[in-house]
Amino acid sequence: MDLNCFRDRLFDLLNDSEEMEIADMNADEQNSLIAVRTESRKVFEIVCREATDREYRWKNAK
């Protein structure tokens, strides 16, 4: 799965989730960012990027 596909699926998961109480979302595809506004009017940003060095860390974690 590439980064764009992952970001799109994450957006869809959040959009379909009623438990998260999301009022609105905006996707900034150029910066791989998803901005989420909740019903309580708080705003969160989710940055999606591929962490290329993490696979080594996961394999060698204790």
mmCIF file as gemmi writes it, N, C-alpha and C atoms, coordinates in Angstrom:
data_model
loop_
_atom_site.group_PDB
_atom_site.id
_atom_site.type_symbol
_atom_site.label_atom_id
_atom_site.label_alt_id
_atom_site.label_comp_id
_atom_site.label_asym_id
_atom_site.label_entity_id
_atom_site.label_seq_id
_atom_site.pdbx_PDB_ins_code
_atom_site.Cartn_x
_atom_site.Cartn_y
_atom_site.Cartn_z
_atom_site.occupancy
_atom_site.B_iso_or_equiv
_atom_site.pdbx_formal_charge
_atom_site.auth_seq_id
_atom_site.auth_asym_id
_atom_site.pdbx_PDB_model_num
ATOM 1 N N . MET Axp A 1 ? 0.851 -1.169 0 1 0 ? 1 A 1
ATOM 2 C CA . MET Axp A 1 ? 0 0 0 1 0 ? 1 A 1
ATOM 3 C C . MET Axp A 1 ? 0.9 1.236 0 1 0 ? 1 A 1
ATOM 4 N N . ASP Axp A 2 ? 0.587 2.189 -0.857 1 0 ? 2 A 1
ATOM 5 C CA . ASP Axp A 2 ? 1.387 3.405 -0.89 1 0 ? 2 A 1
ATOM 6 C C . ASP Axp A 2 ? 0.774 4.469 0.038 1 0 ? 2 A 1
ATOM 7 N N . LEU Axp A 3 ? 1.474 5.578 0.191 1 0 ? 3 A 1
ATOM 8 C CA . LEU Axp A 3 ? 1.076 6.63 1.116 1 0 ? 3 A 1
ATOM 9 C C . LEU Axp A 3 ? -0.292 7.224 0.772 1 0 ? 3 A 1
ATOM 10 N N . ASN Axp A 4 ? -0.546 7.476 -0.498 1 0 ? 4 A 1
ATOM 11 C CA . ASN Axp A 4 ? -1.83 8.054 -0.891 1 0 ? 4 A 1
ATOM 12 C C . ASN Axp A 4 ? -2.989 7.13 -0.568 1 0 ? 4 A 1
ATOM 13 N N . CYS Axp A 5 ? -2.819 5.855 -0.823 1 0 ? 5 A 1
ATOM 14 C CA . CYS Axp A 5 ? -3.858 4.873 -0.516 1 0 ? 5 A 1
ATOM 15 C C . CYS Axp A 5 ? -4.098 4.802 0.994 1 0 ? 5 A 1
ATOM 16 N N . PHE Axp A 6 ? -3.021 4.777 1.766 1 0 ? 6 A 1
ATOM 17 C CA . PHE Axp A 6 ? -3.141 4.733 3.223 1 0 ? 6 A 1
ATOM 18 C C . PHE Axp A 6 ? -3.896 5.954 3.749 1 0 ? 6 A 1
ATOM 19 N N . ARG Axp A 7 ? -3.519 7.148 3.269 1 0 ? 7 A 1
ATOM 20 C CA . ARG Axp A 7 ? -4.172 8.386 3.705 1 0 ? 7 A 1
ATOM 21 C C . ARG Axp A 7 ? -5.652 8.389 3.328 1 0 ? 7 A 1
ATOM 22 N N . ASP Axp A 8 ? -5.97 7.931 2.119 1 0 ? 8 A 1
ATOM 23 C CA . ASP Axp A 8 ? -7.365 7.88 1.685 1 0 ? 8 A 1
ATOM 24 C C . ASP Axp A 8 ? -8.183 6.915 2.531 1 0 ? 8 A 1
ATOM 25 N N . ARG Axp A 9 ? -7.614 5.77 2.854 1 0 ? 9 A 1
ATOM 26 C CA . ARG Axp A 9 ? -8.329 4.793 3.688 1 0 ? 9 A 1
ATOM 27 C C . ARG Axp A 9 ? -8.509 5.302 5.113 1 0 ? 9 A 1
ATOM 28 N N . LEU Axp A 10 ? -7.494 5.981 5.635 1 0 ? 10 A 1
ATOM 29 C CA . LEU Axp A 10 ? -7.605 6.57 6.966 1 0 ? 10 A 1
ATOM 30 C C . LEU Axp A 10 ? -8.699 7.628 6.987 1 0 ? 10 A 1
ATOM 31 N N . PHE Axp A 11 ? -8.748 8.468 5.967 1 0 ? 11 A 1
ATOM 32 C CA . PHE Axp A 11 ? -9.789 9.483 5.846 1 0 ? 11 A 1
ATOM 33 C C . PHE Axp A 11 ? -11.166 8.816 5.846 1 0 ? 11 A 1
ATOM 34 N N . ASP Axp A 12 ? -11.326 7.756 5.065 1 0 ? 12 A 1
ATOM 35 C CA . ASP Axp A 12 ? -12.602 7.046 4.991 1 0 ? 12 A 1
ATOM 36 C C . ASP Axp A 12 ? -12.984 6.428 6.34 1 0 ? 12 A 1
ATOM 37 N N . LEU Axp A 13 ? -12.014 5.844 7.032 1 0 ? 13 A 1
ATOM 38 C CA . LEU Axp A 13 ? -12.29 5.262 8.351 1 0 ? 13 A 1
ATOM 39 C C . LEU Axp A 13 ? -12.778 6.321 9.336 1 0 ? 13 A 1
ATOM 40 N N . LEU Axp A 14 ? -12.103 7.448 9.363 1 0 ? 14 A 1
ATOM 41 C CA . LEU Axp A 14 ? -12.515 8.533 10.25 1 0 ? 14 A 1
ATOM 42 C C . LEU Axp A 14 ? -13.875 9.086 9.855 1 0 ? 14 A 1
ATOM 43 N N . ASN Axp A 15 ? -14.098 9.232 8.571 1 0 ? 15 A 1
ATOM 44 C CA . ASN Axp A 15 ? -15.351 9.782 8.066 1 0 ? 15 A 1
ATOM 45 C C . ASN Axp A 15 ? -16.542 8.882 8.4 1 0 ? 15 A 1
ATOM 46 N N . ASP Axp A 16 ? -16.331 7.578 8.409 1 0 ? 16 A 1
ATOM 47 C CA . ASP Axp A 16 ? -17.404 6.624 8.671 1 0 ? 16 A 1
ATOM 48 C C . ASP Axp A 16 ? -17.608 6.339 10.153 1 0 ? 16 A 1
ATOM 49 N N . SER Axp A 17 ? -16.725 6.835 11.008 1 0 ? 17 A 1
ATOM 50 C CA . SER Axp A 17 ? -16.787 6.542 12.436 1 0 ? 17 A 1
ATOM 51 C C . SER Axp A 17 ? -17.737 7.493 13.164 1 0 ? 17 A 1
ATOM 52 N N . GLU Axp A 18 ? -18.816 6.953 13.681 1 0 ? 18 A 1
ATOM 53 C CA . GLU Axp A 18 ? -19.761 7.763 14.448 1 0 ? 18 A 1
ATOM 54 C C . GLU Axp A 18 ? -19.28 7.971 15.887 1 0 ? 18 A 1
ATOM 55 N N . GLU Axp A 19 ? -18.473 7.055 16.388 1 0 ? 19 A 1
ATOM 56 C CA . GLU Axp A 19 ? -17.998 7.14 17.768 1 0 ? 19 A 1
ATOM 57 C C . GLU Axp A 19 ? -17.015 8.285 17.99 1 0 ? 19 A 1
ATOM 58 N N . MET Axp A 20 ? -16.364 8.743 16.931 1 0 ? 20 A 1
ATOM 59 C CA . MET Axp A 20 ? -15.346 9.782 17.054 1 0 ? 20 A 1
ATOM 60 C C . MET Axp A 20 ? -15.944 11.184 17.166 1 0 ? 20 A 1
ATOM 61 N N . GLU Axp A 21 ? -17.231 11.339 16.902 1 0 ? 21 A 1
ATOM 62 C CA . GLU Axp A 21 ? -17.921 12.629 16.985 1 0 ? 21 A 1
ATOM 63 C C . GLU Axp A 21 ? -17.218 13.698 16.15 1 0 ? 21 A 1
ATOM 64 N N . ILE Axp A 22 ? -16.936 13.361 14.899 1 0 ? 22 A 1
ATOM 65 C CA . ILE Axp A 22 ? -16.266 14.273 13.979 1 0 ? 22 A 1
ATOM 66 C C . ILE Axp A 22 ? -17.313 15.136 13.29 1 0 ? 22 A 1
ATOM 67 N N . ALA Axp A 23 ? -17.108 16.444 13.356 1 0 ? 23 A 1
ATOM 68 C CA . ALA Axp A 23 ? -18.028 17.384 12.718 1 0 ? 23 A 1
ATOM 69 C C . ALA Axp A 23 ? -17.614 17.677 11.277 1 0 ? 23 A 1
ATOM 70 N N . ASP Axp A 24 ? -16.3 17.754 11.022 1 0 ? 24 A 1
ATOM 71 C CA . ASP Axp A 24 ? -15.817 18.098 9.689 1 0 ? 24 A 1
ATOM 72 C C . ASP Axp A 24 ? -14.38 17.63 9.526 1 0 ? 24 A 1
ATOM 73 N N . MET Axp A 25 ? -13.995 17.38 8.288 1 0 ? 25 A 1
ATOM 74 C CA . MET Axp A 25 ? -12.617 17.002 7.982 1 0 ? 25 A 1
ATOM 75 C C . MET Axp A 25 ? -12.195 17.666 6.683 1 0 ? 25 A 1
ATOM 76 N N . ASN Axp A 26 ? -10.915 18 6.61 1 0 ? 26 A 1
ATOM 77 C CA . ASN Axp A 26 ? -10.322 18.539 5.392 1 0 ? 26 A 1
ATOM 78 C C . ASN Axp A 26 ? -9.032 17.782 5.117 1 0 ? 26 A 1
ATOM 79 N N . ALA Axp A 27 ? -8.848 17.419 3.862 1 0 ? 27 A 1
ATOM 80 C CA . ALA Axp A 27 ? -7.624 16.733 3.454 1 0 ? 27 A 1
ATOM 81 C C . ALA Axp A 27 ? -6.765 17.688 2.651 1 0 ? 27 A 1
ATOM 82 N N . ASP Axp A 28 ? -5.527 17.836 3.079 1 0 ? 28 A 1
ATOM 83 C CA . ASP Axp A 28 ? -4.525 18.612 2.35 1 0 ? 28 A 1
ATOM 84 C C . ASP Axp A 28 ? -3.571 17.599 1.737 1 0 ? 28 A 1
ATOM 85 N N . GLU Axp A 29 ? -3.887 17.163 0.523 1 0 ? 29 A 1
ATOM 86 C CA . GLU Axp A 29 ? -3.123 16.092 -0.111 1 0 ? 29 A 1
ATOM 87 C C . GLU Axp A 29 ? -1.691 16.499 -0.419 1 0 ? 29 A 1
ATOM 88 N N . GLN Axp A 30 ? -1.461 17.764 -0.704 1 0 ? 30 A 1
ATOM 89 C CA . GLN Axp A 30 ? -0.11 18.221 -1.029 1 0 ? 30 A 1
ATOM 90 C C . GLN Axp A 30 ? 0.828 18.046 0.164 1 0 ? 30 A 1
ATOM 91 N N . ASN Axp A 31 ? 0.314 18.241 1.383 1 0 ? 31 A 1
ATOM 92 C CA . ASN Axp A 31 ? 1.128 18.11 2.592 1 0 ? 31 A 1
ATOM 93 C C . ASN Axp A 31 ? 0.841 16.829 3.361 1 0 ? 31 A 1
ATOM 94 N N . SER Axp A 32 ? 0.063 15.922 2.772 1 0 ? 32 A 1
ATOM 95 C CA . SER Axp A 32 ? -0.315 14.643 3.406 1 0 ? 32 A 1
ATOM 96 C C . SER Axp A 32 ? -0.875 14.861 4.801 1 0 ? 32 A 1
ATOM 97 N N . LEU Axp A 33 ? -1.813 15.79 4.902 1 0 ? 33 A 1
ATOM 98 C CA . LEU Axp A 33 ? -2.365 16.207 6.183 1 0 ? 33 A 1
ATOM 99 C C . LEU Axp A 33 ? -3.878 16.033 6.179 1 0 ? 33 A 1
ATOM 100 N N . ILE Axp A 34 ? -4.418 15.561 7.283 1 0 ? 34 A 1
ATOM 101 C CA . ILE Axp A 34 ? -5.861 15.5 7.485 1 0 ? 34 A 1
ATOM 102 C C . ILE Axp A 34 ? -6.177 16.343 8.712 1 0 ? 34 A 1
ATOM 103 N N . ALA Axp A 35 ? -7.008 17.364 8.538 1 0 ? 35 A 1
ATOM 104 C CA . ALA Axp A 35 ? -7.452 18.205 9.656 1 0 ? 35 A 1
ATOM 105 C C . ALA Axp A 35 ? -8.847 17.742 10.061 1 0 ? 35 A 1
ATOM 106 N N . VAL Axp A 36 ? -9.03 17.52 11.355 1 0 ? 36 A 1
ATOM 107 C CA . VAL Axp A 36 ? -10.284 16.993 11.88 1 0 ? 36 A 1
ATOM 108 C C . VAL Axp A 36 ? -10.841 17.959 12.916 1 0 ? 36 A 1
ATOM 109 N N . ARG Axp A 37 ? -12.114 18.364 12.743 1 0 ? 37 A 1
ATOM 110 C CA . ARG Axp A 37 ? -12.794 19.191 13.748 1 0 ? 37 A 1
ATOM 111 C C . ARG Axp A 37 ? -13.876 18.339 14.398 1 0 ? 37 A 1
ATOM 112 N N . THR Axp A 38 ? -13.842 18.266 15.712 1 0 ? 38 A 1
ATOM 113 C CA . THR Axp A 38 ? -14.81 17.455 16.442 1 0 ? 38 A 1
ATOM 114 C C . THR Axp A 38 ? -16.065 18.268 16.738 1 0 ? 38 A 1
ATOM 115 N N . GLU Axp A 39 ? -17.098 17.574 17.187 1 0 ? 39 A 1
ATOM 116 C CA . GLU Axp A 39 ? -18.339 18.251 17.548 1 0 ? 39 A 1
ATOM 117 C C . GLU Axp A 39 ? -18.143 19.201 18.726 1 0 ? 39 A 1
ATOM 118 N N . SER Axp A 40 ? -17.11 18.971 19.536 1 0 ? 40 A 1
ATOM 119 C CA . SER Axp A 40 ? -16.802 19.876 20.645 1 0 ? 40 A 1
ATOM 120 C C . SER Axp A 40 ? -15.916 21.042 20.183 1 0 ? 40 A 1
ATOM 121 N N . ARG Axp A 41 ? -15.724 21.166 18.866 1 0 ? 41 A 1
ATOM 122 C CA . ARG Axp A 41 ? -15.014 22.263 18.205 1 0 ? 41 A 1
ATOM 123 C C . ARG Axp A 41 ? -13.493 22.227 18.384 1 0 ? 41 A 1
ATOM 124 N N . LYS Axp A 42 ? -12.95 21.127 18.827 1 0 ? 42 A 1
ATOM 125 C CA . LYS Axp A 42 ? -11.491 20.979 18.88 1 0 ? 42 A 1
ATOM 126 C C . LYS Axp A 42 ? -11.003 20.542 17.509 1 0 ? 42 A 1
ATOM 127 N N . VAL Axp A 43 ? -9.809 20.999 17.156 1 0 ? 43 A 1
ATOM 128 C CA . VAL Axp A 43 ? -9.238 20.669 15.848 1 0 ? 43 A 1
ATOM 129 C C . VAL Axp A 43 ? -7.946 19.881 16.056 1 0 ? 43 A 1
ATOM 130 N N . PHE Axp A 44 ? -7.823 18.788 15.319 1 0 ? 44 A 1
ATOM 131 C CA . PHE Axp A 44 ? -6.637 17.944 15.357 1 0 ? 44 A 1
ATOM 132 C C . PHE Axp A 44 ? -6.096 17.798 13.95 1 0 ? 44 A 1
ATOM 133 N N . GLU Axp A 45 ? -4.779 17.651 13.826 1 0 ? 45 A 1
ATOM 134 C CA . GLU Axp A 45 ? -4.146 17.417 12.544 1 0 ? 45 A 1
ATOM 135 C C . GLU Axp A 45 ? -3.443 16.066 12.577 1 0 ? 45 A 1
ATOM 136 N N . ILE Axp A 46 ? -3.624 15.323 11.512 1 0 ? 46 A 1
ATOM 137 C CA . ILE Axp A 46 ? -2.966 14.028 11.353 1 0 ? 46 A 1
ATOM 138 C C . ILE Axp A 46 ? -2.061 14.139 10.136 1 0 ? 46 A 1
ATOM 139 N N . VAL Axp A 47 ? -0.778 13.933 10.341 1 0 ? 47 A 1
ATOM 140 C CA . VAL Axp A 47 ? 0.184 13.976 9.241 1 0 ? 47 A 1
ATOM 141 C C . VAL Axp A 47 ? 0.518 12.535 8.865 1 0 ? 47 A 1
ATOM 142 N N . CYS Axp A 48 ? 0.37 12.22 7.59 1 0 ? 48 A 1
ATOM 143 C CA . CYS Axp A 48 ? 0.673 10.876 7.099 1 0 ? 48 A 1
ATOM 144 C C . CYS Axp A 48 ? 1.961 10.93 6.297 1 0 ? 48 A 1
ATOM 145 N N . ARG Axp A 49 ? 2.926 10.16 6.715 1 0 ? 49 A 1
ATOM 146 C CA . ARG Axp A 49 ? 4.175 10.061 5.959 1 0 ? 49 A 1
ATOM 147 C C . ARG Axp A 49 ? 4.739 8.659 6.163 1 0 ? 49 A 1
ATOM 148 N N . GLU Axp A 50 ? 5.462 8.209 5.194 1 0 ? 50 A 1
ATOM 149 C CA . GLU Axp A 50 ? 6.071 6.891 5.282 1 0 ? 50 A 1
ATOM 150 C C . GLU Axp A 50 ? 7.325 6.98 6.133 1 0 ? 50 A 1
ATOM 151 N N . ALA Axp A 51 ? 7.391 6.136 7.141 1 0 ? 51 A 1
ATOM 152 C CA . ALA Axp A 51 ? 8.547 6.108 8.039 1 0 ? 51 A 1
ATOM 153 C C . ALA Axp A 51 ? 9.471 4.987 7.571 1 0 ? 51 A 1
ATOM 154 N N . THR Axp A 52 ? 10.393 5.315 6.72 1 0 ? 52 A 1
ATOM 155 C CA . THR Axp A 52 ? 11.219 4.298 6.068 1 0 ? 52 A 1
ATOM 156 C C . THR Axp A 52 ? 12.182 3.594 7.013 1 0 ? 52 A 1
ATOM 157 N N . ASP Axp A 53 ? 12.573 4.237 8.113 1 0 ? 53 A 1
ATOM 158 C CA . ASP Axp A 53 ? 13.535 3.599 9.025 1 0 ? 53 A 1
ATOM 159 C C . ASP Axp A 53 ? 12.854 2.822 10.144 1 0 ? 53 A 1
ATOM 160 N N . ARG Axp A 54 ? 11.552 2.838 10.231 1 0 ? 54 A 1
ATOM 161 C CA . ARG Axp A 54 ? 10.838 2.182 11.337 1 0 ? 54 A 1
ATOM 162 C C . ARG Axp A 54 ? 10.842 0.663 11.244 1 0 ? 54 A 1
ATOM 163 N N . GLU Axp A 55 ? 10.881 0.115 10.045 1 0 ? 55 A 1
ATOM 164 C CA . GLU Axp A 55 ? 10.855 -1.34 9.897 1 0 ? 55 A 1
ATOM 165 C C . GLU Axp A 55 ? 12.037 -1.977 10.625 1 0 ? 55 A 1
ATOM 166 N N . TYR Axp A 56 ? 13.201 -1.385 10.521 1 0 ? 56 A 1
ATOM 167 C CA . TYR Axp A 56 ? 14.376 -1.907 11.227 1 0 ? 56 A 1
ATOM 168 C C . TYR Axp A 56 ? 14.154 -1.851 12.72 1 0 ? 56 A 1
ATOM 169 N N . ARG Axp A 57 ? 13.617 -0.748 13.21 1 0 ? 57 A 1
ATOM 170 C CA . ARG Axp A 57 ? 13.382 -0.599 14.648 1 0 ? 57 A 1
ATOM 171 C C . ARG Axp A 57 ? 12.372 -1.614 15.162 1 0 ? 57 A 1
ATOM 172 N N . TRP Axp A 58 ? 11.317 -1.895 14.389 1 0 ? 58 A 1
ATOM 173 C CA . TRP Axp A 58 ? 10.31 -2.873 14.834 1 0 ? 58 A 1
ATOM 174 C C . TRP Axp A 58 ? 10.891 -4.275 14.883 1 0 ? 58 A 1
ATOM 175 N N . LYS Axp A 59 ? 11.721 -4.606 13.932 1 0 ? 59 A 1
ATOM 176 C CA . LYS Axp A 59 ? 12.325 -5.945 13.908 1 0 ? 59 A 1
ATOM 177 C C . LYS Axp A 59 ? 13.276 -6.146 15.079 1 0 ? 59 A 1
ATOM 178 N N . ASN Axp A 60 ? 13.931 -5.07 15.523 1 0 ? 60 A 1
ATOM 179 C CA . ASN Axp A 60 ? 14.944 -5.187 16.568 1 0 ? 60 A 1
ATOM 180 C C . ASN Axp A 60 ? 14.493 -4.681 17.933 1 0 ? 60 A 1
ATOM 181 N N . ALA Axp A 61 ? 13.204 -4.407 18.088 1 0 ? 61 A 1
ATOM 182 C CA . ALA Axp A 61 ? 12.693 -3.937 19.38 1 0 ? 61 A 1
ATOM 183 C C . ALA Axp A 61 ? 12.634 -5.1 20.364 1 0 ? 61 A 1
ATOM 184 N N . LYS Axp A 62 ? 12.866 -4.775 21.619 1 0 ? 62 A 1
ATOM 185 C CA . LYS Axp A 62 ? 12.829 -5.824 22.653 1 0 ? 62 A 1
ATOM 186 C C . LYS Axp A 62 ? 11.54 -5.763 23.405 1 0 ? 62 A 1
